[in-house]
Amino acid sequence: MTTRRTTLGVQGMTCNHCRETVQTILSAMPGVEKASVDLENARAEVVHADTVTGTQMADAVSNAGFEATPESSADADT
Ligand SMILES: [Cu+2]
C-alpha cells in the first residue's frame, strides 16, 4: 500500500471551530493517517493510504458545508 500526501483547498472556514470540524471529518475517514488543517491558508494537508482519493476527501468536507477541492497529491515517505 502506498502512502500519499494530498493538499486540499478548503473555502468557508471562518474560525477555529470550522478548522476542527474539517480536521475531524478528514481524520475519521478510513485510510487517513493524519490530517492537518490550516485555517489561515484555507488548506488541509492529509497523509493517507492510496485507497482514499482526494476527490473522496473533498466530497466529505463539502458535505459538511465547506467548499473543498483537491489541489495536489504526491507519494509520501513515512
Ligand atoms: Cu467556524
N, CA, C, O and the ligand as a Tripos MOL2 file, in Angstrom:
@<TRIPOS>MOLECULE
protein
  313   311    79     0     0
PROTEIN
NO_CHARGES

@<TRIPOS>ATOM
      1 N           0.8460   -1.1940    0.0000 N.3       1 MET1
      2 CA          0.0000    0.0000    0.0000 C.3       1 MET1
      3 C           0.8880    1.2530    0.0000 C.2       1 MET1
      4 O           1.8750    1.3340    0.7310 O.2       1 MET1
      5 N           0.5220    2.1960   -0.8120 N.am      2 THR2
      6 CA          1.3000    3.4340   -0.9180 C.3       2 THR2
      7 C           0.6790    4.5240   -0.0620 C.2       2 THR2
      8 O          -0.5390    4.6880   -0.0030 O.2       2 THR2
      9 N           1.5510    5.2510    0.5900 N.am      3 THR3
     10 CA          1.0900    6.4060    1.3660 C.3       3 THR3
     11 C           1.2410    7.6570    0.5190 C.2       3 THR3
     12 O           2.2580    7.8660   -0.1430 O.2       3 THR3
     13 N           0.2140    8.4730    0.5550 N.am      4 ARG4
     14 CA          0.2450    9.7030   -0.2260 C.3       4 ARG4
     15 C           0.0030   10.9270    0.6570 C.2       4 ARG4
     16 O          -0.5660   10.8370    1.7440 O.2       4 ARG4
     17 N           0.4460   12.0460    0.1580 N.am      5 ARG5
     18 CA          0.2270   13.3040    0.8460 C.3       5 ARG5
     19 C          -0.5600   14.1930   -0.1110 C.2       5 ARG5
     20 O          -0.0840   14.5350   -1.1940 O.2       5 ARG5
     21 N          -1.7520   14.5570    0.2990 N.am      6 THR6
     22 CA         -2.6310   15.3360   -0.5740 C.3       6 THR6
     23 C          -2.9880   16.6660    0.0740 C.2       6 THR6
     24 O          -3.2810   16.7360    1.2680 O.2       6 THR6
     25 N          -2.9570   17.6980   -0.7210 N.am      7 THR7
     26 CA         -3.3740   19.0130   -0.2430 C.3       7 THR7
     27 C          -4.7420   19.3460   -0.8110 C.2       7 THR7
     28 O          -4.9830   19.1960   -2.0090 O.2       7 THR7
     29 N          -5.6340   19.8000    0.0570 N.am      8 LEU8
     30 CA         -6.9680   20.2260   -0.3720 C.3       8 LEU8
     31 C          -7.0990   21.7180   -0.0940 C.2       8 LEU8
     32 O          -6.6380   22.2050    0.9380 O.2       8 LEU8
     33 N          -7.7170   22.4310   -1.0010 N.am      9 GLY9
     34 CA         -8.1100   23.8020   -0.7190 C.3       9 GLY9
     35 C          -9.4680   23.7430   -0.0510 C.2       9 GLY9
     36 O         -10.3640   23.0500   -0.5330 O.2       9 GLY9
     37 N          -9.6360   24.4610    1.0580 N.am     10 VAL10
     38 CA        -10.9170   24.4360    1.7730 C.3      10 VAL10
     39 C         -11.4110   25.8650    1.9850 C.2      10 VAL10
     40 O         -10.8200   26.6390    2.7380 O.2      10 VAL10
     41 N         -12.4960   26.1940    1.3100 N.am     11 GLN11
     42 CA        -13.0970   27.5150    1.4630 C.3      11 GLN11
     43 C         -14.2670   27.4370    2.4390 C.2      11 GLN11
     44 O         -14.9430   26.4120    2.5340 O.2      11 GLN11
     45 N         -14.4940   28.5150    3.1520 N.am     12 GLY12
     46 CA        -15.6630   28.5890    4.0150 C.3      12 GLY12
     47 C         -15.3630   28.4180    5.4960 C.2      12 GLY12
     48 O         -16.2740   28.4710    6.3220 O.2      12 GLY12
     49 N         -14.0940   28.2130    5.8420 N.am     13 MET13
     50 CA        -13.7370   28.1020    7.2550 C.3      13 MET13
     51 C         -13.5210   29.5170    7.7990 C.2      13 MET13
     52 O         -12.7050   30.2760    7.2760 O.2      13 MET13
     53 N         -14.2670   29.8600    8.8590 N.am     14 THR14
     54 CA        -14.1670   31.2190    9.3780 C.3      14 THR14
     55 C         -13.5510   31.2810   10.7650 C.2      14 THR14
     56 O         -13.1420   32.3570   11.2030 O.2      14 THR14
     57 N         -13.4740   30.1810   11.4540 N.am     15 CYS15
     58 CA        -12.9220   30.2340   12.8080 C.3      15 CYS15
     59 C         -12.3130   28.8860   13.1500 C.2      15 CYS15
     60 O         -12.3540   27.9400   12.3640 O.2      15 CYS15
     61 N         -11.7440   28.8290   14.3520 N.am     16 ASN16
     62 CA        -11.0660   27.6170   14.7680 C.3      16 ASN16
     63 C         -12.0080   26.4230   14.8790 C.2      16 ASN16
     64 O         -11.5950   25.2730   14.7240 O.2      16 ASN16
     65 N         -13.2770   26.7120   15.1480 N.am     17 HIS17
     66 CA        -14.2480   25.6250   15.2360 C.3      17 HIS17
     67 C         -14.4370   24.9600   13.8740 C.2      17 HIS17
     68 O         -14.5190   23.7360   13.7740 O.2      17 HIS17
     69 N         -14.5050   25.7780   12.8340 N.am     18 CYS18
     70 CA        -14.5910   25.2450   11.4710 C.3      18 CYS18
     71 C         -13.3620   24.3800   11.1750 C.2      18 CYS18
     72 O         -13.4680   23.2850   10.6230 O.2      18 CYS18
     73 N         -12.2230   24.8940   11.5500 N.am     19 ARG19
     74 CA        -10.9710   24.1720   11.3090 C.3      19 ARG19
     75 C         -11.0290   22.7850   11.9640 C.2      19 ARG19
     76 O         -10.6590   21.7790   11.3600 O.2      19 ARG19
     77 N         -11.5000   22.7620   13.2080 N.am     20 GLU20
     78 CA        -11.5800   21.4900   13.9210 C.3      20 GLU20
     79 C         -12.5930   20.5510   13.2820 C.2      20 GLU20
     80 O         -12.3790   19.3400   13.2350 O.2      20 GLU20
     81 N         -13.6960   21.1090   12.7910 N.am     21 THR21
     82 CA        -14.7090   20.2870   12.1340 C.3      21 THR21
     83 C         -14.1160   19.5910   10.9130 C.2      21 THR21
     84 O         -14.2880   18.3870   10.7270 O.2      21 THR21
     85 N         -13.4160   20.3620   10.0830 N.am     22 VAL22
     86 CA        -12.8130   19.8050    8.8770 C.3      22 VAL22
     87 C         -11.7570   18.7610    9.2490 C.2      22 VAL22
     88 O         -11.6580   17.7080    8.6200 O.2      22 VAL22
     89 N         -10.9820   19.0720   10.2690 N.am     23 GLN23
     90 CA         -9.9460   18.1380   10.6860 C.3      23 GLN23
     91 C         -10.5460   16.8300   11.1950 C.2      23 GLN23
     92 O         -10.0130   15.7530   10.9310 O.2      23 GLN23
     93 N         -11.6580   16.9280   11.9250 N.am     24 THR24
     94 CA        -12.3180   15.7290   12.4500 C.3      24 THR24
     95 C         -12.8820   14.8820   11.3130 C.2      24 THR24
     96 O         -12.7590   13.6570   11.3250 O.2      24 THR24
     97 N         -13.5000   15.5360   10.3330 N.am     25 ILE25
     98 CA        -14.0640   14.8110    9.1900 C.3      25 ILE25
     99 C         -12.9720   14.0340    8.4710 C.2      25 ILE25
    100 O         -13.1240   12.8450    8.1890 O.2      25 ILE25
    101 N         -11.8790   14.7080    8.1770 N.am     26 LEU26
    102 CA        -10.7970   14.0660    7.4270 C.3      26 LEU26
    103 C         -10.1630   12.9410    8.2460 C.2      26 LEU26
    104 O          -9.9010   11.8580    7.7230 O.2      26 LEU26
    105 N          -9.9190   13.2040    9.5240 N.am     27 SER27
    106 CA         -9.2620   12.2100   10.3660 C.3      27 SER27
    107 C         -10.0980   10.9490   10.5120 C.2      27 SER27
    108 O          -9.5580    9.8590   10.7010 O.2      27 SER27
    109 N         -11.4240   11.0940   10.4230 N.am     28 ALA28
    110 CA        -12.3210    9.9580   10.6340 C.3      28 ALA28
    111 C         -12.4520    9.0870    9.3880 C.2      28 ALA28
    112 O         -13.0280    8.0010    9.4520 O.2      28 ALA28
    113 N         -11.9290    9.5490    8.2640 N.am     29 MET29
    114 CA        -12.0940    8.7580    7.0390 C.3      29 MET29
    115 C         -11.1700    7.5520    7.0490 C.2      29 MET29
    116 O         -10.0010    7.6640    7.4200 O.2      29 MET29
    117 N         -11.6990    6.3800    6.6370 N.am     30 PRO30
    118 CA        -10.8660    5.1820    6.5880 C.3      30 PRO30
    119 C          -9.7070    5.3990    5.6230 C.2      30 PRO30
    120 O          -9.9130    5.8390    4.4920 O.2      30 PRO30
    121 N          -8.5070    5.0960    6.0600 N.am     31 GLY31
    122 CA         -7.3310    5.2490    5.2160 C.3      31 GLY31
    123 C          -6.5640    6.5240    5.5030 C.2      31 GLY31
    124 O          -5.4240    6.6790    5.0640 O.2      31 GLY31
    125 N          -7.1810    7.4410    6.2400 N.am     32 VAL32
    126 CA         -6.4810    8.6810    6.5600 C.3      32 VAL32
    127 C          -5.6270    8.4730    7.8080 C.2      32 VAL32
    128 O          -6.1010    8.0350    8.8560 O.2      32 VAL32
    129 N          -4.3650    8.8030    7.6510 N.am     33 GLU33
    130 CA         -3.4040    8.6280    8.7320 C.3      33 GLU33
    131 C          -3.3230    9.8880    9.5740 C.2      33 GLU33
    132 O          -3.3450    9.8440   10.8040 O.2      33 GLU33
    133 N          -3.2300   11.0100    8.8770 N.am     34 LYS34
    134 CA         -3.0430   12.2680    9.5870 C.3      34 LYS34
    135 C          -3.6050   13.4100    8.7540 C.2      34 LYS34
    136 O          -3.3650   13.4890    7.5490 O.2      34 LYS34
    137 N          -4.3460   14.2830    9.3990 N.am     35 ALA35
    138 CA         -4.8700   15.4490    8.7000 C.3      35 ALA35
    139 C          -4.5020   16.6940    9.4870 C.2      35 ALA35
    140 O          -4.7160   16.7540   10.6980 O.2      35 ALA35
    141 N          -3.9540   17.6770    8.8110 N.am     36 SER36
    142 CA         -3.7320   18.9540    9.4840 C.3      36 SER36
    143 C          -4.3140   20.0630    8.6330 C.2      36 SER36
    144 O          -4.0110   20.2020    7.4480 O.2      36 SER36
    145 N          -5.1610   20.8480    9.2790 N.am     37 VAL37
    146 CA         -5.9100   21.8790    8.5720 C.3      37 VAL37
    147 C          -5.3710   23.2450    8.9660 C.2      37 VAL37
    148 O          -5.2050   23.5550   10.1460 O.2      37 VAL37
    149 N          -5.1020   24.0540    7.9430 N.am     38 ASP38
    150 CA         -4.5710   25.3930    8.1310 C.3      38 ASP38
    151 C          -5.6620   26.4070    7.8160 C.2      38 ASP38
    152 O          -6.0310   26.6040    6.6590 O.2      38 ASP38
    153 N          -6.1720   27.0460    8.8670 N.am     39 LEU39
    154 CA         -7.2820   27.9880    8.7180 C.3      39 LEU39
    155 C          -6.8690   29.2150    7.8990 C.2      39 LEU39
    156 O          -7.5960   29.6370    6.9990 O.2      39 LEU39
    157 N          -5.7050   29.7850    8.2110 N.am     40 GLU40
    158 CA         -5.2520   30.9980    7.5330 C.3      40 GLU40
    159 C          -5.0550   30.8160    6.0370 C.2      40 GLU40
    160 O          -5.4280   31.6750    5.2380 O.2      40 GLU40
    161 N          -4.4730   29.7020    5.6740 N.am     41 ASN41
    162 CA         -4.1920   29.4700    4.2550 C.3      41 ASN41
    163 C          -5.3030   28.7160    3.5420 C.2      41 ASN41
    164 O          -5.2030   28.4390    2.3460 O.2      41 ASN41
    165 N          -6.3800   28.3770    4.2830 N.am     42 ALA42
    166 CA         -7.5290   27.6760    3.7060 C.3      42 ALA42
    167 C          -7.1140   26.3860    3.0090 C.2      42 ALA42
    168 O          -7.5090   26.1090    1.8770 O.2      42 ALA42
    169 N          -6.3040   25.6100    3.7220 N.am     43 ARG43
    170 CA         -5.7970   24.3670    3.1460 C.3      43 ARG43
    171 C          -5.8000   23.2460    4.1740 C.2      43 ARG43
    172 O          -5.7190   23.4780    5.3810 O.2      43 ARG43
    173 N          -5.8940   22.0390    3.6670 N.am     44 ALA44
    174 CA         -5.7390   20.8630    4.5160 C.3      44 ALA44
    175 C          -4.6770   19.9680    3.9010 C.2      44 ALA44
    176 O          -4.6790   19.7210    2.6950 O.2      44 ALA44
    177 N          -3.7880   19.4950    4.7240 N.am     45 GLU45
    178 CA         -2.7950   18.5500    4.2400 C.3      45 GLU45
    179 C          -3.0850   17.2020    4.8870 C.2      45 GLU45
    180 O          -3.1760   17.0910    6.1100 O.2      45 GLU45
    181 N          -3.2260   16.1880    4.0530 N.am     46 VAL46
    182 CA         -3.6360   14.8830    4.5420 C.3      46 VAL46
    183 C          -2.6270   13.8220    4.1290 C.2      46 VAL46
    184 O          -2.2450   13.7330    2.9620 O.2      46 VAL46
    185 N          -2.2050   13.0260    5.0870 N.am     47 VAL47
    186 CA         -1.3790   11.8530    4.8050 C.3      47 VAL47
    187 C          -2.3060   10.6530    4.8720 C.2      47 VAL47
    188 O          -2.9820   10.4410    5.8790 O.2      47 VAL47
    189 N          -2.3390    9.8760    3.8140 N.am     48 HIS48
    190 CA         -3.3680    8.8510    3.7160 C.3      48 HIS48
    191 C          -2.9290    7.6940    2.8240 C.2      48 HIS48
    192 O          -1.9890    7.8140    2.0390 O.2      48 HIS48
    193 N          -3.6240    6.5830    2.9640 N.am     49 ALA49
    194 CA         -3.3950    5.4340    2.0870 C.3      49 ALA49
    195 C          -3.9670    5.7420    0.7080 C.2      49 ALA49
    196 O          -4.8770    6.5600    0.5780 O.2      49 ALA49
    197 N          -3.4360    5.0900   -0.3170 N.am     50 ASP50
    198 CA         -3.9260    5.3680   -1.6730 C.3      50 ASP50
    199 C          -5.2970    4.7450   -1.9350 C.2      50 ASP50
    200 O          -5.8010    4.8080   -3.0560 O.2      50 ASP50
    201 N          -5.9030    4.1440   -0.9070 N.am     51 THR51
    202 CA         -7.2590    3.6150   -1.0390 C.3      51 THR51
    203 C          -8.2990    4.7370   -0.9730 C.2      51 THR51
    204 O          -9.4490    4.5470   -1.3690 O.2      51 THR51
    205 N          -7.8960    5.8880   -0.4790 N.am     52 VAL52
    206 CA         -8.8180    7.0230   -0.4390 C.3      52 VAL52
    207 C          -8.2690    8.1210   -1.3550 C.2      52 VAL52
    208 O          -7.0670    8.3890   -1.3680 O.2      52 VAL52
    209 N          -9.1550    8.7420   -2.1100 N.am     53 THR53
    210 CA         -8.7020    9.7350   -3.1010 C.3      53 THR53
    211 C          -8.9780   11.1630   -2.6300 C.2      53 THR53
    212 O          -9.7780   11.3990   -1.7250 O.2      53 THR53
    213 N          -8.3030   12.0830   -3.2590 N.am     54 GLY54
    214 CA         -8.5080   13.4980   -2.9630 C.3      54 GLY54
    215 C          -9.9390   13.9130   -3.1970 C.2      54 GLY54
    216 O         -10.4890   14.7310   -2.4590 O.2      54 GLY54
    217 N         -10.5440   13.3490   -4.2290 N.am     55 THR55
    218 CA        -11.9400   13.6770   -4.5320 C.3      55 THR55
    219 C         -12.8660   13.1970   -3.4190 C.2      55 THR55
    220 O         -13.7990   13.9040   -3.0370 O.2      55 THR55
    221 N         -12.6110   12.0000   -2.9010 N.am     56 GLN56
    222 CA        -13.4440   11.4870   -1.8030 C.3      56 GLN56
    223 C         -13.3170   12.3720   -0.5690 C.2      56 GLN56
    224 O         -14.3030   12.6550    0.1110 O.2      56 GLN56
    225 N         -12.0940   12.8030   -0.2920 N.am     57 MET57
    226 CA        -11.8770   13.6600    0.8730 C.3      57 MET57
    227 C         -12.5540   15.0150    0.6710 C.2      57 MET57
    228 O         -13.1730   15.5540    1.5890 O.2      57 MET57
    229 N         -12.4290   15.5570   -0.5390 N.am     58 ALA58
    230 CA        -13.0590   16.8500   -0.8300 C.3      58 ALA58
    231 C         -14.5720   16.7400   -0.7210 C.2      58 ALA58
    232 O         -15.2270   17.6490   -0.2100 O.2      58 ALA58
    233 N         -15.1370   15.6240   -1.2030 N.am     59 ASP59
    234 CA        -16.5820   15.4210   -1.1180 C.3      59 ASP59
    235 C         -17.0460   15.3720    0.3370 C.2      59 ASP59
    236 O         -18.0640   15.9700    0.6850 O.2      59 ASP59
    237 N         -16.3000   14.6590    1.1870 N.am     60 ALA60
    238 CA        -16.6770   14.5350    2.5950 C.3      60 ALA60
    239 C         -16.6820   15.9030    3.2670 C.2      60 ALA60
    240 O         -17.5800   16.2140    4.0500 O.2      60 ALA60
    241 N         -15.6780   16.7150    2.9590 N.am     61 VAL61
    242 CA        -15.5990   18.0470    3.5550 C.3      61 VAL61
    243 C         -16.7040   18.9470    2.9930 C.2      61 VAL61
    244 O         -17.3060   19.7310    3.7270 O.2      61 VAL61
    245 N         -16.9630   18.8320    1.7090 N.am     62 SER62
    246 CA        -18.0010   19.6440    1.0740 C.3      62 SER62
    247 C         -19.3810   19.3150    1.6240 C.2      62 SER62
    248 O         -20.2300   20.1980    1.7410 O.2      62 SER62
    249 N         -19.6120   18.0360    1.9650 N.am     63 ASN63
    250 CA        -20.8900   17.6210    2.5310 C.3      63 ASN63
    251 C         -21.1710   18.2950    3.8670 C.2      63 ASN63
    252 O         -22.3260   18.3850    4.2830 O.2      63 ASN63
    253 N         -20.1400   18.7630    4.5370 N.am     64 ALA64
    254 CA        -20.3160   19.4330    5.8190 C.3      64 ALA64
    255 C         -20.5070   20.9350    5.6290 C.2      64 ALA64
    256 O         -20.5730   21.6780    6.6080 O.2      64 ALA64
    257 N         -20.5960   21.3900    4.3790 N.am     65 GLY65
    258 CA        -20.9160   22.7840    4.1340 C.3      65 GLY65
    259 C         -19.7330   23.6530    3.7470 C.2      65 GLY65
    260 O         -19.8700   24.8700    3.6300 O.2      65 GLY65
    261 N         -18.5800   23.0460    3.5470 N.am     66 PHE66
    262 CA        -17.4190   23.8100    3.0910 C.3      66 PHE66
    263 C         -17.2270   23.5230    1.6090 C.2      66 PHE66
    264 O         -17.8830   22.6580    1.0300 O.2      66 PHE66
    265 N         -16.3100   24.2730    1.0170 N.am     67 GLU67
    266 CA        -16.0460   24.0310   -0.3930 C.3      67 GLU67
    267 C         -14.6140   23.5520   -0.5260 C.2      67 GLU67
    268 O         -13.6690   24.3290   -0.3880 O.2      67 GLU67
    269 N         -14.4670   22.2700   -0.7940 N.am     68 ALA68
    270 CA        -13.1220   21.6920   -0.8320 C.3      68 ALA68
    271 C         -12.7750   21.1960   -2.2290 C.2      68 ALA68
    272 O         -13.6180   20.6540   -2.9440 O.2      68 ALA68
    273 N         -11.5210   21.3930   -2.5970 N.am     69 THR69
    274 CA        -11.0250   20.9190   -3.8870 C.3      69 THR69
    275 C          -9.6500   20.3000   -3.6990 C.2      69 THR69
    276 O          -8.7960   20.8660   -3.0170 O.2      69 THR69
    277 N          -9.4380   19.1410   -4.3020 N.am     70 PRO70
    278 CA         -8.0980   18.5510   -4.2460 C.3      70 PRO70
    279 C          -7.1390   19.4060   -5.0650 C.2      70 PRO70
    280 O          -7.4570   19.7810   -6.1930 O.2      70 PRO70
    281 N          -5.9760   19.7180   -4.5130 N.am     71 GLU71
    282 CA         -5.0390   20.5830   -5.2230 C.3      71 GLU71
    283 C          -3.8200   19.8370   -5.7330 C.2      71 GLU71
    284 O          -3.4570   19.9500   -6.9040 O.2      71 GLU71
    285 N          -3.1950   19.0820   -4.8570 N.am     72 SER72
    286 CA         -2.0360   18.3280   -5.3100 C.3      72 SER72
    287 C          -1.8950   17.0680   -4.4860 C.2      72 SER72
    288 O          -2.3720   16.9880   -3.3540 O.2      72 SER72
    289 N          -1.2370   16.0920   -5.0640 N.am     73 SER73
    290 CA         -1.0670   14.8290   -4.3790 C.3      73 SER73
    291 C           0.2620   14.2160   -4.7980 C.2      73 SER73
    292 O           0.6330   14.2510   -5.9710 O.2      73 SER73
    293 N           0.9690   13.6560   -3.8300 N.am     74 ALA74
    294 CA          2.2670   13.0600   -4.1390 C.3      74 ALA74
    295 C           2.5250   11.8840   -3.2120 C.2      74 ALA74
    296 O           1.9600   11.8020   -2.1210 O.2      74 ALA74
    297 N           3.3730   10.9870   -3.6520 N.am     75 ASP75
    298 CA          3.7770    9.8900   -2.7770 C.3      75 ASP75
    299 C           4.4720   10.4590   -1.5460 C.2      75 ASP75
    300 O           5.2380   11.4190   -1.6420 O.2      75 ASP75
    301 N           4.2030    9.8680   -0.4030 N.am     76 ALA76
    302 CA          4.8470   10.3380    0.8260 C.3      76 ALA76
    303 C           5.6670    9.2090    1.4120 C.2      76 ALA76
    304 O           5.2070    8.0690    1.4750 O.2      76 ALA76
    305 N           6.8470    9.5110    1.8300 N.am     77 ASP77
    306 CA          7.6630    8.5170    2.5210 C.3      77 ASP77
    307 C           7.3670    8.6170    3.9970 C.2      77 ASP77
    308 O           7.4870    9.6860    4.5960 O.2      77 ASP77
    309 N           6.9800    7.4970    4.5820 N.am     78 THR78
    310 CA          6.6990    7.5550    6.0190 C.3      78 THR78
    311 C           7.5720    6.5680    6.7690 C.2      78 THR78
    312 O           7.4810    6.4690    7.9920 O.2      78 THR78
    313 CU        -16.2130   28.4930   12.4160 Cu       79 CU79
@<TRIPOS>BOND
     1     1     2 1
     2     2     3 1
     3     3     4 2
     4     3     5 am
     5     5     6 1
     6     6     7 1
     7     7     8 2
     8     7     9 am
     9     9    10 1
    10    10    11 1
    11    11    12 2
    12    11    13 am
    13    13    14 1
    14    14    15 1
    15    15    16 2
    16    15    17 am
    17    17    18 1
    18    18    19 1
    19    19    20 2
    20    19    21 am
    21    21    22 1
    22    22    23 1
    23    23    24 2
    24    23    25 am
    25    25    26 1
    26    26    27 1
    27    27    28 2
    28    27    29 am
    29    29    30 1
    30    30    31 1
    31    31    32 2
    32    31    33 am
    33    33    34 1
    34    34    35 1
    35    35    36 2
    36    35    37 am
    37    37    38 1
    38    38    39 1
    39    39    40 2
    40    39    41 am
    41    41    42 1
    42    42    43 1
    43    43    44 2
    44    43    45 am
    45    45    46 1
    46    46    47 1
    47    47    48 2
    48    47    49 am
    49    49    50 1
    50    50    51 1
    51    51    52 2
    52    51    53 am
    53    53    54 1
    54    54    55 1
    55    55    56 2
    56    55    57 am
    57    57    58 1
    58    58    59 1
    59    59    60 2
    60    59    61 am
    61    61    62 1
    62    62    63 1
    63    63    64 2
    64    63    65 am
    65    65    66 1
    66    66    67 1
    67    67    68 2
    68    67    69 am
    69    69    70 1
    70    70    71 1
    71    71    72 2
    72    71    73 am
    73    73    74 1
    74    74    75 1
    75    75    76 2
    76    75    77 am
    77    77    78 1
    78    78    79 1
    79    79    80 2
    80    79    81 am
    81    81    82 1
    82    82    83 1
    83    83    84 2
    84    83    85 am
    85    85    86 1
    86    86    87 1
    87    87    88 2
    88    87    89 am
    89    89    90 1
    90    90    91 1
    91    91    92 2
    92    91    93 am
    93    93    94 1
    94    94    95 1
    95    95    96 2
    96    95    97 am
    97    97    98 1
    98    98    99 1
    99    99   100 2
   100    99   101 am
   101   101   102 1
   102   102   103 1
   103   103   104 2
   104   103   105 am
   105   105   106 1
   106   106   107 1
   107   107   108 2
   108   107   109 am
   109   109   110 1
   110   110   111 1
   111   111   112 2
   112   111   113 am
   113   113   114 1
   114   114   115 1
   115   115   116 2
   116   115   117 am
   117   117   118 1
   118   118   119 1
   119   119   120 2
   120   119   121 am
   121   121   122 1
   122   122   123 1
   123   123   124 2
   124   123   125 am
   125   125   126 1
   126   126   127 1
   127   127   128 2
   128   127   129 am
   129   129   130 1
   130   130   131 1
   131   131   132 2
   132   131   133 am
   133   133   134 1
   134   134   135 1
   135   135   136 2
   136   135   137 am
   137   137   138 1
   138   138   139 1
   139   139   140 2
   140   139   141 am
   141   141   142 1
   142   142   143 1
   143   143   144 2
   144   143   145 am
   145   145   146 1
   146   146   147 1
   147   147   148 2
   148   147   149 am
   149   149   150 1
   150   150   151 1
   151   151   152 2
   152   151   153 am
   153   153   154 1
   154   154   155 1
   155   155   156 2
   156   155   157 am
   157   157   158 1
   158   158   159 1
   159   159   160 2
   160   159   161 am
   161   161   162 1
   162   162   163 1
   163   163   164 2
   164   163   165 am
   165   165   166 1
   166   166   167 1
   167   167   168 2
   168   167   169 am
   169   169   170 1
   170   170   171 1
   171   171   172 2
   172   171   173 am
   173   173   174 1
   174   174   175 1
   175   175   176 2
   176   175   177 am
   177   177   178 1
   178   178   179 1
   179   179   180 2
   180   179   181 am
   181   181   182 1
   182   182   183 1
   183   183   184 2
   184   183   185 am
   185   185   186 1
   186   186   187 1
   187   187   188 2
   188   187   189 am
   189   189   190 1
   190   190   191 1
   191   191   192 2
   192   191   193 am
   193   193   194 1
   194   194   195 1
   195   195   196 2
   196   195   197 am
   197   197   198 1
   198   198   199 1
   199   199   200 2
   200   199   201 am
   201   201   202 1
   202   202   203 1
   203   203   204 2
   204   203   205 am
   205   205   206 1
   206   206   207 1
   207   207   208 2
   208   207   209 am
   209   209   210 1
   210   210   211 1
   211   211   212 2
   212   211   213 am
   213   213   214 1
   214   214   215 1
   215   215   216 2
   216   215   217 am
   217   217   218 1
   218   218   219 1
   219   219   220 2
   220   219   221 am
   221   221   222 1
   222   222   223 1
   223   223   224 2
   224   223   225 am
   225   225   226 1
   226   226   227 1
   227   227   228 2
   228   227   229 am
   229   229   230 1
   230   230   231 1
   231   231   232 2
   232   231   233 am
   233   233   234 1
   234   234   235 1
   235   235   236 2
   236   235   237 am
   237   237   238 1
   238   238   239 1
   239   239   240 2
   240   239   241 am
   241   241   242 1
   242   242   243 1
   243   243   244 2
   244   243   245 am
   245   245   246 1
   246   246   247 1
   247   247   248 2
   248   247   249 am
   249   249   250 1
   250   250   251 1
   251   251   252 2
   252   251   253 am
   253   253   254 1
   254   254   255 1
   255   255   256 2
   256   255   257 am
   257   257   258 1
   258   258   259 1
   259   259   260 2
   260   259   261 am
   261   261   262 1
   262   262   263 1
   263   263   264 2
   264   263   265 am
   265   265   266 1
   266   266   267 1
   267   267   268 2
   268   267   269 am
   269   269   270 1
   270   270   271 1
   271   271   272 2
   272   271   273 am
   273   273   274 1
   274   274   275 1
   275   275   276 2
   276   275   277 am
   277   277   278 1
   278   278   279 1
   279   279   280 2
   280   279   281 am
   281   281   282 1
   282   282   283 1
   283   283   284 2
   284   283   285 am
   285   285   286 1
   286   286   287 1
   287   287   288 2
   288   287   289 am
   289   289   290 1
   290   290   291 1
   291   291   292 2
   292   291   293 am
   293   293   294 1
   294   294   295 1
   295   295   296 2
   296   295   297 am
   297   297   298 1
   298   298   299 1
   299   299   300 2
   300   299   301 am
   301   301   302 1
   302   302   303 1
   303   303   304 2
   304   303   305 am
   305   305   306 1
   306   306   307 1
   307   307   308 2
   308   307   309 am
   309   309   310 1
   310   310   311 1
   311   311   312 2
@<TRIPOS>SUBSTRUCTURE
     1 MET1         2 RESIDUE 1 A MET
     2 THR2         6 RESIDUE 1 A THR
     3 THR3        10 RESIDUE 1 A THR
     4 ARG4        14 RESIDUE 1 A ARG
     5 ARG5        18 RESIDUE 1 A ARG
     6 THR6        22 RESIDUE 1 A THR
     7 THR7        26 RESIDUE 1 A THR
     8 LEU8        30 RESIDUE 1 A LEU
     9 GLY9        34 RESIDUE 1 A GLY
    10 VAL10       38 RESIDUE 1 A VAL
    11 GLN11       42 RESIDUE 1 A GLN
    12 GLY12       46 RESIDUE 1 A GLY
    13 MET13       50 RESIDUE 1 A MET
    14 THR14       54 RESIDUE 1 A THR
    15 CYS15       58 RESIDUE 1 A CYS
    16 ASN16       62 RESIDUE 1 A ASN
    17 HIS17       66 RESIDUE 1 A HIS
    18 CYS18       70 RESIDUE 1 A CYS
    19 ARG19       74 RESIDUE 1 A ARG
    20 GLU20       78 RESIDUE 1 A GLU
    21 THR21       82 RESIDUE 1 A THR
    22 VAL22       86 RESIDUE 1 A VAL
    23 GLN23       90 RESIDUE 1 A GLN
    24 THR24       94 RESIDUE 1 A THR
    25 ILE25       98 RESIDUE 1 A ILE
    26 LEU26      102 RESIDUE 1 A LEU
    27 SER27      106 RESIDUE 1 A SER
    28 ALA28      110 RESIDUE 1 A ALA
    29 MET29      114 RESIDUE 1 A MET
    30 PRO30      118 RESIDUE 1 A PRO
    31 GLY31      122 RESIDUE 1 A GLY
    32 VAL32      126 RESIDUE 1 A VAL
    33 GLU33      130 RESIDUE 1 A GLU
    34 LYS34      134 RESIDUE 1 A LYS
    35 ALA35      138 RESIDUE 1 A ALA
    36 SER36      142 RESIDUE 1 A SER
    37 VAL37      146 RESIDUE 1 A VAL
    38 ASP38      150 RESIDUE 1 A ASP
    39 LEU39      154 RESIDUE 1 A LEU
    40 GLU40      158 RESIDUE 1 A GLU
    41 ASN41      162 RESIDUE 1 A ASN
    42 ALA42      166 RESIDUE 1 A ALA
    43 ARG43      170 RESIDUE 1 A ARG
    44 ALA44      174 RESIDUE 1 A ALA
    45 GLU45      178 RESIDUE 1 A GLU
    46 VAL46      182 RESIDUE 1 A VAL
    47 VAL47      186 RESIDUE 1 A VAL
    48 HIS48      190 RESIDUE 1 A HIS
    49 ALA49      194 RESIDUE 1 A ALA
    50 ASP50      198 RESIDUE 1 A ASP
    51 THR51      202 RESIDUE 1 A THR
    52 VAL52      206 RESIDUE 1 A VAL
    53 THR53      210 RESIDUE 1 A THR
    54 GLY54      214 RESIDUE 1 A GLY
    55 THR55      218 RESIDUE 1 A THR
    56 GLN56      222 RESIDUE 1 A GLN
    57 MET57      226 RESIDUE 1 A MET
    58 ALA58      230 RESIDUE 1 A ALA
    59 ASP59      234 RESIDUE 1 A ASP
    60 ALA60      238 RESIDUE 1 A ALA
    61 VAL61      242 RESIDUE 1 A VAL
    62 SER62      246 RESIDUE 1 A SER
    63 ASN63      250 RESIDUE 1 A ASN
    64 ALA64      254 RESIDUE 1 A ALA
    65 GLY65      258 RESIDUE 1 A GLY
    66 PHE66      262 RESIDUE 1 A PHE
    67 GLU67      266 RESIDUE 1 A GLU
    68 ALA68      270 RESIDUE 1 A ALA
    69 THR69      274 RESIDUE 1 A THR
    70 PRO70      278 RESIDUE 1 A PRO
    71 GLU71      282 RESIDUE 1 A GLU
    72 SER72      286 RESIDUE 1 A SER
    73 SER73      290 RESIDUE 1 A SER
    74 ALA74      294 RESIDUE 1 A ALA
    75 ASP75      298 RESIDUE 1 A ASP
    76 ALA76      302 RESIDUE 1 A ALA
    77 ASP77      306 RESIDUE 1 A ASP
    78 THR78      310 RESIDUE 1 A THR
    79 CU79       313 GROUP 0 **** ****
